[in-house]
Amino acid sequence: MPVRALLVDDSPHRAGLRPALDTAEDIVVVGEARTVEEAVRLAAELRPDVVLMDLLVPHRPGIDATRAITATADPPRVLVVSIAEDDDAPLATLRASGPGFADRAARREQVVRAVWKVAEGGAVFGPMVAGRFGVYFTAGPELPCPAPFPDLTTREREILELIACGHDNRQIARRLTVADKTVRNHVSNLFAKLGVSGRTQAAARARDAGFGR
């Protein structure tokens, strides 16, 4: 039986990932979603074996979809395919009960192998991410004071710091050398995590927590 896959992605990487899955032996893409809401709905309707999840889907973070999908009865396996630049992203995937994290920059055949392994019940995090886990879990017993907004990734914290300093999205994109759309996605995700409706509220909460000083 082929592995039935649902692709959740709104990035340019989608154009490269879909052909890789289509040409892979024993993998069938049964649907595609661009938002968290679509992902949760299609996962329930199509009953895929594996959901390939991007963390930077619009409006709400992909981790929300991962939590919602894995909380259902007899859920599909979730393989997060996203940017591995943040140490927090793979850990957030693990906390959300996602059994795998594949770096967006990985070769196509590596992603295909990850889909097969996750579908068979295995866990996939790759050597770089596994190394990060090793550092995280073998750290000394002395724990640091909890940082404010623990749900934010490292990149989201950087962006929140710049928002607190009064920078707009275009200025942030230039400062971090990333695309404007990438910044917009991060900003949307961190607004959702902070429970705020706009930059003014986000900046106020950030400054109250010590950002932007």
N, CA, C and O of each residue as an XYZ file, in Angstrom:
852
protein
N       0.839     -1.203      0.000
C       0.000      0.000      0.000
C       0.873      1.251      0.000
O       1.819      1.335      0.782
N       0.574      2.225     -0.862
C       1.369      3.460     -0.864
C       1.103      4.298      0.380
O       0.040      4.203      0.993
N       2.080      5.115      0.742
C       1.911      6.062      1.842
C       1.078      7.231      1.329
O       1.424      7.853      0.325
N      -0.020      7.526      2.020
C      -0.902      8.623      1.631
C      -0.470      9.867      2.402
O      -0.495      9.873      3.633
N      -0.077     10.917      1.687
C       0.513     12.100      2.310
C      -0.342     13.339      2.070
O      -0.885     13.542      0.984
N      -0.446     14.165      3.116
C      -1.082     15.484      3.021
C       0.012     16.532      3.172
O       0.773     16.498      4.139
N       0.099     17.464      2.224
C       1.137     18.492      2.217
C       0.556     19.805      2.725
O      -0.406     20.325      2.159
N       1.144     20.342      3.799
C       0.690     21.611      4.379
C       1.836     22.606      4.251
O       2.805     22.547      5.008
N       1.722     23.515      3.291
C       2.844     24.405      2.992
C       2.337     25.585      2.182
O       1.512     25.417      1.283
N       2.829     26.780      2.497
C       2.472     27.974      1.732
C       3.726     28.701      1.264
O       3.687     29.901      0.992
N       4.830     27.980      1.171
C       6.102     28.612      0.837
C       6.532     28.247     -0.580
O       5.969     27.330     -1.178
N       7.535     28.961     -1.129
C       8.060     28.594     -2.448
C       8.625     27.179     -2.476
O       8.686     26.559     -3.537
N       9.043     26.658     -1.311
C       9.591     25.302     -1.232
C       8.562     24.267     -1.667
O       8.918     23.168     -2.092
N       7.277     24.623     -1.557
C       6.183     23.724     -1.925
C       6.343     23.233     -3.364
O       6.081     22.068     -3.665
N       6.784     24.153     -4.266
C       6.916     23.798     -5.676
C       7.970     22.720     -5.894
O       7.871     21.949     -6.848
N       8.981     22.654     -5.022
C       9.998     21.624     -5.154
C       9.635     20.351     -4.426
O      10.011     19.260     -4.856
N       8.905     20.474     -3.322
C       8.571     19.309     -2.517
C       7.508     18.447     -3.180
O       7.611     17.220     -3.150
N       6.502     19.048     -3.770
C       5.419     18.277     -4.384
C       5.933     17.357     -5.496
O       5.580     16.178     -5.495
N       6.752     17.839     -6.450
C       7.269     16.922     -7.476
C       8.103     15.788     -6.893
O       8.072     14.667     -7.400
N       8.855     16.079     -5.822
C       9.663     15.026     -5.200
C       8.774     13.920     -4.660
O       9.103     12.740     -4.779
N       7.648     14.298     -4.066
C       6.722     13.296     -3.538
C       5.997     12.570     -4.668
O       5.765     11.363     -4.592
N       5.639     13.315     -5.717
C       4.910     12.707     -6.830
C       5.744     11.655     -7.555
O       5.208     10.666     -8.056
N       7.064     11.874     -7.608
C       7.924     10.928     -8.325
C       8.463      9.831     -7.419
O       9.121      8.903     -7.890
N       8.186      9.931     -6.119
C       8.682      8.917     -5.186
C       7.841      7.652     -5.276
O       6.624      7.704     -5.451
N       8.505      6.536     -5.155
C       7.804      5.257     -5.203
C       6.989      5.064     -3.923
O       7.484      5.291     -2.819
N       5.741      4.644     -4.088
C       4.872      4.297     -2.960
C       4.509      5.481     -2.072
O       4.254      5.296     -0.882
N       4.481      6.707     -2.627
C       3.957      7.872     -1.908
C       2.932      8.556     -2.808
O       3.217      8.849     -3.969
N       1.747      8.809     -2.274
C       0.689      9.476     -3.024
C       0.246     10.713     -2.246
O      -0.163     10.600     -1.090
N       0.324     11.889     -2.864
C      -0.164     13.116     -2.232
C      -1.675     13.178     -2.425
O      -2.157     13.326     -3.548
N      -2.418     13.065     -1.329
C      -3.879     13.024     -1.424
C      -4.511     14.402     -1.254
O      -5.704     14.570     -1.505
N      -3.714     15.400     -0.826
C      -4.265     16.738     -0.662
C      -3.200     17.737     -0.286
O      -2.103     17.367      0.133
N      -3.533     19.026     -0.440
C      -2.629     20.112     -0.072
C      -3.413     21.166      0.698
O      -4.568     21.447      0.380
N      -2.783     21.742      1.706
C      -3.406     22.795      2.508
C      -2.426     23.950      2.648
O      -1.211     23.756      2.637
N      -2.976     25.163      2.780
C      -2.142     26.357      2.924
C      -2.300     27.026      4.284
O      -1.532     27.928      4.617
N      -3.277     26.602      5.069
C      -3.510     27.210      6.379
C      -3.698     26.118      7.421
O      -3.895     24.950      7.087
N      -3.635     26.517      8.695
C      -3.854     25.574      9.792
C      -5.258     24.987      9.714
O      -5.447     23.783      9.887
N      -6.240     25.845      9.453
C      -7.626     25.379      9.403
C      -7.821     24.347      8.293
O      -8.476     23.324      8.495
N      -7.250     24.620      7.121
C      -7.342     23.651      6.022
C      -6.655     22.347      6.386
O      -7.156     21.266      6.075
N      -5.508     22.449      7.044
C      -4.750     21.251      7.406
C      -5.552     20.349      8.336
O      -5.623     19.139      8.125
N      -6.155     20.941      9.363
C      -6.931     20.149     10.325
C      -8.143     19.528      9.639
O      -8.465     18.362      9.871
N      -8.816     20.312      8.791
C     -10.014     19.801      8.110
C      -9.665     18.667      7.146
O     -10.329     17.631      7.139
N      -8.628     18.860      6.334
C      -8.271     17.843      5.346
C      -7.702     16.588      6.004
O      -7.897     15.480      5.503
N      -7.005     16.757      7.118
C      -6.495     15.583      7.831
C      -7.649     14.705      8.302
O      -7.558     13.478      8.270
N      -8.747     15.350      8.745
C      -9.916     14.595      9.200
C     -10.672     13.977      8.024
O     -11.172     12.857      8.120
N     -10.752     14.719      6.907
C     -11.528     14.242      5.764
C     -10.793     13.176      4.957
O     -11.393     12.183      4.546
N      -9.495     13.380      4.729
C      -8.747     12.517      3.812
C      -8.061     11.346      4.508
O      -7.700     10.366      3.857
N      -7.877     11.442      5.837
C      -7.243     10.383      6.624
C      -5.902      9.953      6.021
O      -5.723      8.774      5.717
N      -4.955     10.883      5.842
C      -3.646     10.507      5.299
C      -2.848      9.692      6.306
O      -3.165      9.671      7.495
N      -1.807      9.021      5.819
C      -0.895      8.305      6.712
C       0.107      9.267      7.348
O       0.463      9.132      8.518
N       0.558     10.249      6.545
C       1.561     11.215      6.998
C       1.137     12.612      6.569
O       0.678     12.812      5.444
N       1.292     13.581      7.473
C       1.083     14.994      7.153
C       2.452     15.667      7.141
O       3.171     15.629      8.139
N       2.816     16.282      6.017
C       4.056     17.055      5.931
C       3.712     18.501      6.251
O       2.989     19.150      5.495
N       4.224     19.007      7.363
C       3.782     20.276      7.925
C       4.888     21.331      7.895
O       5.989     21.110      8.400
N       4.574     22.483      7.290
C       5.471     23.632      7.380
C       5.082     24.442      8.614
O       3.893     24.624      8.878
N       6.063     24.930      9.374
C       5.764     25.693     10.588
C       5.314     27.114     10.290
O       4.718     27.760     11.153
N       5.585     27.619      9.087
C       5.335     29.030      8.793
C       4.111     29.233      7.914
O       4.108     30.118      7.058
N       3.069     28.424      8.110
C       1.828     28.667      7.379
C       1.205     29.964      7.889
O       1.439     30.345      9.036
N       0.402     30.660      7.047
C      -0.105     31.983      7.434
C      -1.060     31.953      8.623
O      -1.726     30.953      8.890
N      -1.103     33.078      9.323
C      -2.090     33.403     10.352
C      -1.869     32.683     11.682
O      -1.920     33.318     12.735
N      -1.625     31.374     11.656
C      -1.387     30.627     12.889
C      -0.205     29.698     12.668
O      -0.015     29.206     11.556
N       0.607     29.442     13.714
C       1.779     28.583     13.523
C       1.401     27.142     13.213
O       0.388     26.631     13.692
N       2.246     26.490     12.393
C       2.001     25.100     12.039
C       2.009     24.167     13.232
O       1.409     23.094     13.183
N       2.690     24.567     14.321
C       2.680     23.742     15.527
C       1.253     23.601     16.061
O       0.906     22.562     16.623
N       0.411     24.650     15.890
C      -0.987     24.556     16.317
C      -1.697     23.434     15.566
O      -2.453     22.663     16.157
N      -1.449     23.348     14.261
C      -2.067     22.287     13.468
C      -1.544     20.924     13.892
O      -2.300     19.955     13.955
N      -0.240     20.848     14.184
C       0.343     19.579     14.625
C      -0.326     19.103     15.908
O      -0.682     17.931     16.031
N      -0.497     20.020     16.869
C      -1.158     19.652     18.130
C      -2.595     19.191     17.876
O      -3.033     18.176     18.417
N      -3.326     19.950     17.045
C      -4.731     19.616     16.796
C      -4.870     18.275     16.093
O      -5.750     17.483     16.429
N      -4.005     18.018     15.118
C      -4.099     16.776     14.345
C      -3.715     15.571     15.198
O      -4.384     14.539     15.151
N      -2.639     15.695     15.977
C      -2.184     14.548     16.770
C      -3.077     14.290     17.977
O      -2.964     13.243     18.613
N      -3.972     15.239     18.304
C      -4.880     15.044     19.440
C      -6.144     14.280     19.053
O      -6.939     13.928     19.924
N      -6.342     14.018     17.753
C      -7.549     13.321     17.310
C      -7.393     11.813     17.508
O      -6.295     11.313     17.753
N      -8.514     11.102     17.397
C      -8.477      9.646     17.499
C      -7.801      9.063     16.262
O      -8.103      9.466     15.138
N      -6.889      8.116     16.469
C      -6.158      7.470     15.380
C      -5.565      8.502     14.418
O      -5.883      8.491     13.229
N      -4.707      9.392     14.921
C      -4.201     10.486     14.086
C      -3.155     10.010     13.088
O      -2.529      8.968     13.284
N      -2.968     10.781     12.010
C      -1.855     10.490     11.104
C      -0.539     10.884     11.758
O      -0.530     11.611     12.752
N       0.554     10.417     11.214
C       1.872     10.832     11.670
C       2.180     12.198     11.061
O       1.780     12.477      9.931
N       2.885     13.045     11.800
C       3.197     14.391     11.316
C       4.705     14.545     11.172
O       5.454     14.362     12.131
N       5.138     14.882      9.972
C       6.542     15.174      9.703
C       6.655     16.662      9.398
O       6.162     17.128      8.370
N       7.299     17.403     10.285
C       7.491     18.833     10.063
C       8.646     19.028      9.082
O       9.747     18.524      9.302
N       8.390     19.759      8.005
C       9.419     20.092      7.017
C       9.525     21.606      7.018
O       8.705     22.292      6.409
N      10.538     22.129      7.705
C      10.625     23.574      7.873
C      12.075     23.980      8.063
O      12.984     23.162      7.922
N      12.283     25.245      8.383
C      13.629     25.778      8.558
C      14.172     25.325      9.903
O      13.498     25.462     10.923
N      15.384     24.787      9.912
C      15.980     24.286     11.154
C      16.897     25.311     11.797
O      17.791     24.950     12.562
N      16.681     26.612     11.487
C      17.579     27.634     12.015
C      17.338     27.907     13.494
O      18.225     28.407     14.186
N      16.133     27.579     13.986
C      15.806     27.835     15.386
C      15.962     26.566     16.201
O      15.401     25.529     15.847
N      16.722     26.635     17.298
C      16.846     25.482     18.176
C      15.492     25.062     18.729
O      15.266     23.881     18.993
N      14.584     26.031     18.906
C      13.301     25.737     19.537
C      12.348     24.986     18.619
O      11.457     24.288     19.103
N      12.514     25.114     17.306
C      11.540     24.525     16.392
C      11.470     23.000     16.499
O      10.368     22.466     16.625
N      12.605     22.265     16.454
C      12.504     20.816     16.615
C      11.958     20.415     17.982
O      11.201     19.449     18.085
N      12.334     21.147     19.038
C      11.822     20.837     20.371
C      10.320     21.077     20.442
O       9.590     20.305     21.063
N       9.861     22.158     19.799
C       8.423     22.428     19.770
C       7.689     21.318     19.029
O       6.581     20.940     19.407
N       8.311     20.794     17.966
C       7.717     19.676     17.233
C       7.567     18.460     18.132
O       6.524     17.808     18.133
N       8.608     18.156     18.895
C       8.570     17.001     19.790
C       7.502     17.184     20.859
O       6.771     16.244     21.173
N       7.405     18.395     21.424
C       6.397     18.655     22.453
C       4.986     18.525     21.897
O       4.067     18.134     22.616
N       4.811     18.852     20.615
C       3.485     18.779     19.993
C       3.156     17.374     19.509
O       2.149     17.171     18.830
N       4.000     16.398     19.854
C       3.799     14.986     19.489
C       4.029     14.718     18.009
O       3.493     13.759     17.452
N       4.822     15.565     17.379
C       5.213     15.281     16.004
C       6.441     14.383     16.009
O       7.436     14.731     16.645
N       6.414     13.233     15.321
C       7.525     12.283     15.404
C       8.707     12.599     14.509
O       9.677     11.842     14.492
N       8.655     13.707     13.756
C       9.775     13.959     12.868
C       9.927     15.412     12.490
O       8.953     16.163     12.432
N      11.187     15.806     12.228
C      11.496     17.164     11.776
C      12.547     17.046     10.683
O      13.643     16.541     10.929
N      12.223     17.508      9.477
C      13.167     17.493      8.364
C      13.483     18.927      7.972
O      12.581     19.748      7.802
N      14.758     19.219      7.832
C      15.179     20.561      7.445
C      14.711     20.853      6.024
O      14.846     20.022      5.126
N      14.152     22.062      5.837
C      13.691     22.475      4.508
C      14.815     22.395      3.474
O      14.551     22.191      2.289
N      16.061     22.555      3.911
C      17.191     22.541      2.982
C      17.670     21.128      2.651
O      18.599     20.966      1.860
N      17.055     20.111      3.241
C      17.484     18.735      2.990
C      17.221     18.349      1.533
O      16.336     18.903      0.880
N      18.007     17.390      1.037
C      17.798     16.911     -0.326
C      16.463     16.177     -0.427
O      15.938     15.667      0.562
N      15.931     16.138     -1.643
C      14.615     15.529     -1.852
C      14.572     14.087     -1.367
O      13.610     13.663     -0.727
N      15.630     13.335     -1.680
C      15.614     11.925     -1.294
C      15.628     11.757      0.225
O      15.103     10.773      0.745
N      16.231     12.722      0.941
C      16.220     12.656      2.400
C      14.810     12.875      2.946
O      14.389     12.206      3.889
N      14.088     13.821      2.342
C      12.712     14.068      2.778
C      11.837     12.853      2.484
O      11.003     12.469      3.305
N      12.030     12.248      1.310
C      11.247     11.061      0.944
C      11.520      9.925      1.922
O      10.587      9.252      2.361
N      12.792      9.702      2.268
C      13.120      8.652      3.241
C      12.489      8.958      4.595
O      12.034      8.054      5.296
N      12.464     10.246      4.958
C      11.856     10.633      6.234
C      10.360     10.319      6.236
O       9.823      9.870      7.249
N       9.686     10.552      5.108
C       8.252     10.238      5.011
C       8.033      8.747      5.235
O       7.157      8.354      6.005
N       8.821      7.924      4.567
C       8.680      6.473      4.728
C       8.914      6.048      6.175
O       8.158      5.250      6.729
N       9.973      6.590      6.781
C      10.308      6.172      8.144
C       9.215      6.568      9.129
O       8.839      5.777      9.994
N       8.703      7.796      9.001
C       7.637      8.251      9.893
C       6.375      7.419      9.678
O       5.692      7.065     10.640
N       6.065      7.105      8.416
C       4.879      6.298      8.116
C       4.978      4.910      8.741
O       3.963      4.312      9.101
N       6.198      4.401      8.869
C       6.405      3.072      9.454
C       6.447      3.099     10.975
O       6.638      2.063     11.613
N       6.267      4.295     11.565
C       6.242      4.398     13.017
C       7.528      4.888     13.640
O       7.638      4.952     14.865
N       8.511      5.239     12.814
C       9.784      5.715     13.334
C       9.779      7.205     13.604
O       8.804      7.899     13.319
N      10.883      7.689     14.158
C      11.073      9.117     14.424
C      12.270      9.605     13.624
O      13.271      8.900     13.500
N      12.164     10.808     13.083
C      13.220     11.367     12.239
C      13.509     12.788     12.689
O      12.610     13.629     12.727
N      14.772     13.058     13.032
C      15.147     14.427     13.371
C      16.462     14.849     12.725
O      16.840     16.014     12.844
N      17.162     13.967     12.058
C      18.368     14.348     11.338
C      19.545     14.571     12.267
O      19.351     14.847     13.451
N      20.778     14.456     11.746
C      21.965     14.545     12.596
C      22.147     15.898     13.262
O      22.555     15.961     14.422
N      21.850     17.000     12.542
C      22.045     18.324     13.131
C      21.079     18.552     14.286
O      21.467     19.043     15.347
N      19.806     18.187     14.067
C      18.806     18.363     15.115
C      19.082     17.423     16.279
O      18.924     17.806     17.438
N      19.498     16.182     15.977
C      19.828     15.233     17.041
C      20.963     15.773     17.904
O      20.967     15.593     19.122
N      21.930     16.438     17.261
C      23.019     17.039     18.026
C      22.527     18.121     18.965
O      23.018     18.251     20.086
N      21.554     18.900     18.507
C      20.980     19.940     19.362
C      20.258     19.315     20.554
O      20.357     19.806     21.679
N      19.526     18.220     20.294
C      18.850     17.530     21.387
C      19.866     17.039     22.415
O      19.632     17.114     23.621
N      21.011     16.528     21.914
C      22.028     16.031     22.830
C      22.522     17.123     23.755
O      22.679     16.904     24.956
N      22.771     18.308     23.197
C      23.215     19.433     24.025
C      22.132     19.825     25.015
O      22.414     20.111     26.179
N      20.891     19.837     24.545
C      19.768     20.253     25.397
C      19.584     19.313     26.582
O      19.417     19.760     27.717
N      19.614     17.986     26.311
C      19.301     17.024     27.359
C      20.493     16.670     28.241
O      20.315     16.101     29.318
N      21.714     17.000     27.797
C      22.880     16.696     28.621
C      23.413     17.933     29.318
O      24.499     17.899     29.897
N      22.661     19.028     29.270
C      23.089     20.248     29.954
C      23.143     20.003     31.456
O      22.497     19.089     31.968
N      23.904     20.810     32.142
C      24.064     20.655     33.585
C      22.757     20.793     34.327
O      21.768     21.256     33.760
N      22.734     20.395     35.600
C      21.497     20.410     36.371
C      20.997     21.798     36.712
O      19.832     21.967     37.073
N      21.863     22.795     36.603
C      21.441     24.149     36.947
C      20.629     24.725     35.801
O      21.154     24.917     34.705
N      19.367     24.999     36.039
C      18.470     25.477     35.000
C      18.406     26.996     35.009
O      18.376     27.601     36.081
N      18.385     27.628     33.832
C      18.283     29.082     33.790
C      16.886     29.537     34.177
O      15.932     28.760     34.144
N      16.780     30.809     34.545
C      15.465     31.372     34.830
C      14.636     31.336     33.549
O      15.156     31.616     32.470
N      13.367     30.997     33.656
C      12.548     30.916     32.445
C      12.453     32.264     31.747
O      12.232     33.294     32.384
N      12.621     32.244     30.441
C      12.533     33.473     29.656
C      11.071     33.823     29.434
O      10.221     32.933     29.417
N      10.763     35.110     29.264
C       9.381     35.476     28.947
C       8.982     34.920     27.587
O       9.822     34.745     26.704
N       7.695     34.647     27.431
C       7.140     34.131     26.179
C       7.854     32.848     25.734
O       8.460     32.831     24.663
N       7.797     31.790     26.520
C       8.553     30.567     26.203
C       8.115     29.880     24.920
O       8.864     29.065     24.381
N       6.910     30.188     24.409
C       6.442     29.542     23.183
C       7.079     30.125     21.926
O       6.977     29.533     20.852
N       7.736     31.278     22.049
C       8.343     31.913     20.878
C       9.644     31.210     20.503
O      10.408     30.787     21.371
N       9.884     31.092     19.200
C      11.155     30.554     18.730
C      12.234     31.638     18.827
O      11.942     32.802     19.098
N      13.474     31.230     18.601
C      14.581     32.187     18.651
C      14.380     33.310     17.638
O      14.590     34.482     17.952
N      13.974     32.949     16.422
C      13.754     33.961     15.388
C      12.606     34.889     15.763
O      12.694     36.097     15.546
N      11.535     34.342     16.322
C      10.409     35.180     16.729
C      10.820     36.152     17.833
O      10.329     37.280     17.880
N      11.709     35.725     18.715
C      12.206     36.630     19.762
C      13.008     37.779     19.151
O      12.890     38.929     19.574
N      13.823     37.448     18.150
C      14.594     38.493     17.473
C      13.656     39.521     16.838
O      13.881     40.728     16.930
N      12.611     39.022     16.198
C      11.670     39.923     15.533
C      10.889     40.734     16.558
O      10.643     41.922     16.348
N      10.496     40.105     17.670
C       9.778     40.837     18.715
C      10.658     41.937     19.306
O      10.169     43.024     19.616
N      11.938     41.662     19.462
C      12.880     42.676     19.947
C      12.894     43.880     19.009
O      12.888     45.024     19.462
N      12.914     43.620     17.698
C      12.948     44.708     16.720
C      11.613     45.447     16.662
O      11.585     46.659     16.450
N      10.504     44.723     16.850
C       9.196     45.386     16.925
C       9.161     46.319     18.124
O       8.675     47.446     18.029
N       9.681     45.846     19.258
C       9.707     46.672     20.468
C      10.557     47.920     20.269
O      10.334     48.942     20.919
N      11.539     47.833     19.361
C      12.398     48.989     19.064
C      11.790     49.908     18.006
O      12.371     50.938     17.667
N      10.611     49.532     17.481
C       9.911     50.405     16.548
C      10.133     50.122     15.081
O       9.727     50.925     14.241
N      10.769     49.000     14.736
C      11.021     48.686     13.331
C       9.778     48.109     12.668
O       9.021     47.372     13.300
N       9.560     48.445     11.377
C       8.465     47.832     10.631
C       8.971     46.561      9.946
O      10.154     46.232     10.032
N       8.065     45.846      9.262
C       8.429     44.553      8.675
C       9.553     44.668      7.653
O      10.453     43.829      7.619
N       9.501     45.701      6.821
C      10.530     45.846      5.790
C      11.898     46.093      6.420
O      12.902     45.533      5.979
N      11.931     46.928      7.447
C      13.200     47.186      8.135
C      13.724     45.915      8.804
O      14.925     45.647      8.792
N      12.807     45.134      9.387
C      13.212     43.884     10.035
C      13.779     42.915      9.005
O      14.790     42.258      9.256
N      13.127     42.823      7.837
C      13.596     41.921      6.781
C      15.011     42.285      6.347
O      15.859     41.410      6.176
N      15.264     43.589      6.169
C      16.611     44.021      5.783
C      17.610     43.729      6.896
O      18.737     43.309      6.632
N      17.199     43.951      8.126
C      18.095     43.742      9.272
C      18.491     42.267      9.405
O      19.638     41.953      9.723
N      17.529     41.364      9.157
C      17.780     39.929      9.328
C      18.169     39.242      8.024
O      18.462     38.047      8.010
N      18.171     39.999      6.929
C      18.514     39.468      5.601
C      17.601     38.304      5.225
O      18.068     37.231      4.843
N      16.301     38.531      5.340
C      15.309     37.540      4.942
C      14.249     38.230      4.097
O      14.233     39.456      3.993
N      13.361     37.440      3.492
C      12.301     37.992      2.651
C      11.224     38.660      3.503
O      10.997     38.281      4.652
N      10.562     39.669      2.915
C       9.469     40.346      3.621
C       8.387     39.352      4.037
O       7.843     39.447      5.137
N       8.073     38.390      3.151
C       7.023     37.419      3.456
C       7.397     36.565      4.658
O       6.541     36.222      5.473
N       8.679     36.222      4.768
C       9.130     35.437      5.922
C       8.886     36.199      7.211
O       8.435     35.626      8.203
N       9.183     37.496      7.199
C       8.948     38.319      8.388
C       7.458     38.390      8.693
O       7.053     38.274      9.850
N       6.634     38.581      7.654
C       5.183     38.657      7.879
C       4.662     37.374      8.525
O       3.831     37.424      9.432
N       5.150     36.230      8.058
C       4.713     34.958      8.646
C       5.132     34.848     10.106
O       4.341     34.438     10.956
N       6.383     35.218     10.394
C       6.858     35.181     11.779
C       6.037     36.120     12.660
O       5.659     35.760     13.775
N       5.763     37.324     12.156
C       4.997     38.304     12.934
C       3.593     37.776     13.209
O       3.090     37.897     14.326
N       2.961     37.193     12.195
C       1.625     36.625     12.383
C       1.644     35.526     13.434
O       0.753     35.451     14.280
N       2.666     34.672     13.379
C       2.773     33.578     14.344
C       2.981     34.096     15.763
O       2.350     33.612     16.702
N       3.866     35.080     15.918
C       4.136     35.552     17.282
C       2.952     36.348     17.832
O       2.718     36.331     19.040
N       2.192     37.051     16.968
C       0.970     37.712     17.433
C      -0.001     36.675     17.994
O      -0.604     36.879     19.048
N      -0.144     35.546     17.265
C      -1.056     34.492     17.722
C      -0.596     33.920     19.055
O      -1.412     33.671     19.942
N       0.707     33.711     19.197
C       1.231     33.145     20.438
C       1.092     34.114     21.612
O       0.862     33.691     22.745
N       1.231     35.418     21.339
C       1.111     36.417     22.401
C      -0.344     36.769     22.697
O      -0.645     37.377     23.724
N      -1.249     36.383     21.787
C      -2.658     36.712     21.981
C      -2.949     38.184     21.786
O      -3.809     38.745     22.465
N      -2.225     38.826     20.847
C      -2.433     40.244     20.571
C      -2.949     40.408     19.151
O      -2.818     39.509     18.320
N      -3.538     41.573     18.883
C      -4.138     41.806     17.571
C      -3.312     42.717     16.681
O      -3.653     42.899     15.513
N      -2.237     43.293     17.199
C      -1.458     44.199     16.370
C      -0.113     44.535     16.972
O       0.234     44.075     18.060
N       0.648     45.356     16.237
C       2.019     45.683     16.627
C       2.076     46.486     17.920
O       2.974     46.295     18.740
N       1.101     47.397     18.099
C       1.132     48.246     19.296
C       1.034     47.405     20.558
O       1.790     47.606     21.509
N       0.090     46.452     20.564
C      -0.054     45.575     21.724
C       1.175     44.690     21.898
O       1.650     44.486     23.015
N       1.688     44.163     20.780
C       2.869     43.299     20.857
C       4.065     44.066     21.403
O       4.796     43.561     22.255
N       4.265     45.296     20.908
C       5.393     46.103     21.370
C       5.258     46.428     22.855
O       6.245     46.413     23.589
N       4.030     46.723     23.297
C       3.814     47.048     24.710
C       4.131     45.853     25.600
O       4.801     45.993     26.622
N       3.642     44.669     25.204
C       3.924     43.467     25.988
C       5.416     43.154     25.989
O       5.975     42.739     27.004
N       6.050     43.359     24.840
C       7.480     43.075     24.733
C       8.285     44.001     25.637
O       9.190     43.552     26.341
N       7.959     45.292     25.620
C       8.707     46.241     26.456
C       8.471     45.978     27.941
O       9.379     46.139     28.757
N       7.242     45.571     28.291
C       6.961     45.224     29.690
C       7.811     44.037     30.150
O       8.145     43.916     31.328
N       8.156     43.154     29.188
C       8.943     41.963     29.518
C      10.445     42.199     29.381
O      11.239     41.278     29.568
N      10.837     43.439     29.052
C      12.257     43.753     28.988
C      12.848     43.810     27.599
O      14.056     43.996     27.454
N      12.022     43.652     26.561
C      12.523     43.750     25.195
C      12.666     45.222     24.803
O      12.028     46.099     25.385
N      13.517     45.474     23.804
C      13.628     46.803     23.228
C      14.358     47.812     24.080
O      14.183     49.016     23.896
N      15.177     47.346     25.013
C      15.897     48.288     25.890
C      17.342     48.452     25.446
O      18.096     49.204     26.064
